[in-house]
């Protein structure tokens, strides 16, 4: 797998403590991209999926894996293999893509479908500089969607991810 970098303790690429892999190579070249160094598909470094899996599980406090970019779906098979290992280890998987949900599904590519099958939340759509927002939870611009992939696949249409009500865990039941 060709990657630009990893971050072992991200708190901005999805909920909880995350192991984030920034894939190398991106065809979208979004204006204002915060990772322009990932655009060149010949850049970065080759890393074995097993090596990434070892790093991913080194911290027992890690909640999930985030696949970011670059463009993870341009290396869908390798990303799917890593996502599958994450799921086997009880981690949730978030995948960021400049493609839309609809575009990913239209090709029927087995690698793309495998990555989707092992993704819990898909952040889809290109970054649009004019729609940039610091208030857009886990997104760079407001056009991007947080898609609940298992529910969307089951429903045959996009179902948006709903952030769990964290306060419900800290309130006392009424007596």
One Martini backbone bead per residue (centre of mass of N, CA, C, O) as a GRO file, in nm:
protein
  175
    1UNK     BB    1   0.099   0.035   0.021
    2UNK     BB    2   0.046   0.378  -0.042
    3UNK     BB    3   0.188   0.632   0.167
    4UNK     BB    4   0.239   0.929   0.356
    5UNK     BB    5   0.098   0.858   0.646
    6UNK     BB    6   0.072   0.851   1.008
    7UNK     BB    7  -0.162   0.847   1.293
    8UNK     BB    8  -0.194   0.729   1.630
    9UNK     BB    9  -0.369   1.003   1.777
   10UNK     BB   10  -0.648   1.085   1.663
   11UNK     BB   11  -0.935   1.344   1.709
   12UNK     BB   12  -1.038   1.442   1.388
   13UNK     BB   13  -1.107   1.142   1.224
   14UNK     BB   14  -1.314   1.093   1.441
   15UNK     BB   15  -1.412   0.914   1.694
   16UNK     BB   16  -1.186   0.921   1.911
   17UNK     BB   17  -0.916   0.714   1.898
   18UNK     BB   18  -0.698   0.723   1.607
   19UNK     BB   19  -0.594   0.550   1.322
   20UNK     BB   20  -0.422   0.718   1.059
   21UNK     BB   21  -0.436   0.692   0.700
   22UNK     BB   22  -0.240   0.838   0.441
   23UNK     BB   23  -0.284   0.824   0.134
   24UNK     BB   24  -0.139   0.790  -0.188
   25UNK     BB   25  -0.303   0.962  -0.403
   26UNK     BB   26  -0.487   1.211  -0.611
   27UNK     BB   27  -0.737   1.319  -0.853
   28UNK     BB   28  -0.884   1.588  -0.737
   29UNK     BB   29  -0.740   1.854  -0.650
   30UNK     BB   30  -0.836   2.034  -0.425
   31UNK     BB   31  -0.901   2.336  -0.338
   32UNK     BB   32  -0.738   2.364  -0.024
   33UNK     BB   33  -0.595   2.131   0.048
   34UNK     BB   34  -0.442   1.976   0.342
   35UNK     BB   35  -0.295   1.732   0.134
   36UNK     BB   36  -0.101   1.790  -0.130
   37UNK     BB   37   0.128   1.567  -0.081
   38UNK     BB   38  -0.084   1.323  -0.180
   39UNK     BB   39  -0.128   1.343  -0.497
   40UNK     BB   40   0.118   1.184  -0.572
   41UNK     BB   41   0.139   0.848  -0.667
   42UNK     BB   42   0.475   0.841  -0.631
   43UNK     BB   43   0.474   0.903  -0.355
   44UNK     BB   44   0.593   0.825  -0.068
   45UNK     BB   45   0.525   0.488   0.066
   46UNK     BB   46   0.578   0.156   0.103
   47UNK     BB   47   0.339  -0.060   0.278
   48UNK     BB   48   0.243  -0.303   0.470
   49UNK     BB   49  -0.047  -0.406   0.604
   50UNK     BB   50   0.075  -0.553   0.852
   51UNK     BB   51   0.228  -0.305   0.961
   52UNK     BB   52  -0.022  -0.128   1.004
   53UNK     BB   53  -0.171  -0.324   1.195
   54UNK     BB   54   0.039  -0.313   1.418
   55UNK     BB   55   0.019  -0.007   1.472
   56UNK     BB   56  -0.292   0.005   1.521
   57UNK     BB   57  -0.258  -0.206   1.788
   58UNK     BB   58  -0.050  -0.078   1.995
   59UNK     BB   59  -0.295   0.084   2.109
   60UNK     BB   60  -0.547   0.006   2.340
   61UNK     BB   61  -0.711   0.299   2.296
   62UNK     BB   62  -0.803   0.240   2.025
   63UNK     BB   63  -1.110   0.284   1.831
   64UNK     BB   64  -0.989   0.349   1.527
   65UNK     BB   65  -1.004   0.369   1.172
   66UNK     BB   66  -0.854   0.595   0.931
   67UNK     BB   67  -0.916   0.671   0.589
   68UNK     BB   68  -0.721   0.879   0.393
   69UNK     BB   69  -0.560   1.162   0.223
   70UNK     BB   70  -0.586   1.116  -0.041
   71UNK     BB   71  -0.724   0.807  -0.207
   72UNK     BB   72  -0.848   0.512  -0.097
   73UNK     BB   73  -1.007   0.408  -0.364
   74UNK     BB   74  -0.728   0.379  -0.531
   75UNK     BB   75  -0.672   0.143  -0.281
   76UNK     BB   76  -0.905  -0.056  -0.202
   77UNK     BB   77  -0.789  -0.339  -0.143
   78UNK     BB   78  -0.585  -0.258   0.079
   79UNK     BB   79  -0.788  -0.103   0.256
   80UNK     BB   80  -0.976  -0.345   0.302
   81UNK     BB   81  -0.771  -0.520   0.452
   82UNK     BB   82  -0.730  -0.323   0.689
   83UNK     BB   83  -1.028  -0.295   0.770
   84UNK     BB   84  -1.071  -0.592   0.837
   85UNK     BB   85  -0.864  -0.601   1.068
   86UNK     BB   86  -1.001  -0.389   1.240
   87UNK     BB   87  -1.269  -0.538   1.280
   88UNK     BB   88  -1.141  -0.794   1.413
   89UNK     BB   89  -1.036  -0.584   1.657
   90UNK     BB   90  -1.295  -0.380   1.718
   91UNK     BB   91  -1.291  -0.158   1.509
   92UNK     BB   92  -1.363   0.129   1.363
   93UNK     BB   93  -1.454   0.267   1.028
   94UNK     BB   94  -1.316   0.536   0.843
   95UNK     BB   95  -1.387   0.700   0.520
   96UNK     BB   96  -1.227   0.908   0.293
   97UNK     BB   97  -1.372   1.094   0.005
   98UNK     BB   98  -1.407   1.252  -0.319
   99UNK     BB   99  -1.623   1.073  -0.365
  100UNK     BB  100  -1.926   0.958  -0.418
  101UNK     BB  101  -2.144   0.723  -0.341
  102UNK     BB  102  -2.260   0.692  -0.626
  103UNK     BB  103  -1.989   0.656  -0.775
  104UNK     BB  104  -1.890   0.403  -0.624
  105UNK     BB  105  -2.142   0.216  -0.711
  106UNK     BB  106  -2.149   0.227  -1.032
  107UNK     BB  107  -1.896   0.026  -1.097
  108UNK     BB  108  -1.866  -0.248  -0.918
  109UNK     BB  109  -1.607  -0.264  -0.766
  110UNK     BB  110  -1.468  -0.496  -0.560
  111UNK     BB  111  -1.283  -0.312  -0.387
  112UNK     BB  112  -1.491  -0.098  -0.316
  113UNK     BB  113  -1.699  -0.293  -0.188
  114UNK     BB  114  -1.506  -0.396   0.032
  115UNK     BB  115  -1.456  -0.128   0.172
  116UNK     BB  116  -1.748  -0.066   0.237
  117UNK     BB  117  -1.799  -0.333   0.406
  118UNK     BB  118  -1.560  -0.208   0.624
  119UNK     BB  119  -1.739   0.050   0.664
  120UNK     BB  120  -1.909   0.272   0.874
  121UNK     BB  121  -1.792   0.560   0.771
  122UNK     BB  122  -1.860   0.797   0.513
  123UNK     BB  123  -1.671   1.058   0.366
  124UNK     BB  124  -1.810   1.250   0.114
  125UNK     BB  125  -1.660   1.431  -0.114
  126UNK     BB  126  -1.538   1.713  -0.200
  127UNK     BB  127  -1.348   1.970  -0.135
  128UNK     BB  128  -1.491   2.302  -0.065
  129UNK     BB  129  -1.371   2.603  -0.006
  130UNK     BB  130  -1.651   2.771   0.002
  131UNK     BB  131  -1.752   2.534   0.236
  132UNK     BB  132  -1.588   2.589   0.464
  133UNK     BB  133  -1.592   2.435   0.806
  134UNK     BB  134  -1.552   2.422   1.159
  135UNK     BB  135  -1.860   2.299   1.212
  136UNK     BB  136  -1.798   2.043   1.051
  137UNK     BB  137  -1.821   1.739   1.144
  138UNK     BB  138  -1.550   1.568   1.026
  139UNK     BB  139  -1.524   1.812   0.817
  140UNK     BB  140  -1.435   2.056   0.571
  141UNK     BB  141  -1.719   2.057   0.419
  142UNK     BB  142  -2.072   2.086   0.382
  143UNK     BB  143  -2.102   1.875   0.135
  144UNK     BB  144  -2.021   1.664   0.317
  145UNK     BB  145  -2.083   1.328   0.416
  146UNK     BB  146  -2.220   1.122   0.679
  147UNK     BB  147  -2.213   0.777   0.625
  148UNK     BB  148  -2.404   0.498   0.694
  149UNK     BB  149  -2.317   0.214   0.555
  150UNK     BB  150  -2.486  -0.027   0.657
  151UNK     BB  151  -2.762   0.123   0.627
  152UNK     BB  152  -2.733   0.196   0.325
  153UNK     BB  153  -2.705  -0.089   0.211
  154UNK     BB  154  -2.977  -0.194   0.328
  155UNK     BB  155  -3.160   0.049   0.195
  156UNK     BB  156  -3.044   0.165  -0.091
  157UNK     BB  157  -2.955   0.433   0.066
  158UNK     BB  158  -2.886   0.719   0.211
  159UNK     BB  159  -2.752   0.721   0.548
  160UNK     BB  160  -2.704   0.917   0.801
  161UNK     BB  161  -2.502   0.989   1.047
  162UNK     BB  162  -2.539   0.961   1.403
  163UNK     BB  163  -2.466   1.109   1.676
  164UNK     BB  164  -2.419   1.021   1.973
  165UNK     BB  165  -2.553   1.056   2.291
  166UNK     BB  166  -2.332   1.128   2.535
  167UNK     BB  167  -2.515   1.225   2.777
  168UNK     BB  168  -2.672   0.957   2.831
  169UNK     BB  169  -2.425   0.827   2.996
  170UNK     BB  170  -2.448   1.079   3.238
  171UNK     BB  171  -2.734   1.020   3.322
  172UNK     BB  172  -2.990   0.990   3.535
  173UNK     BB  173  -3.236   0.815   3.621
  174UNK     BB  174  -3.554   0.840   3.679
  175UNK     BB  175  -3.763   0.778   3.983
   0.00000   0.00000   0.00000
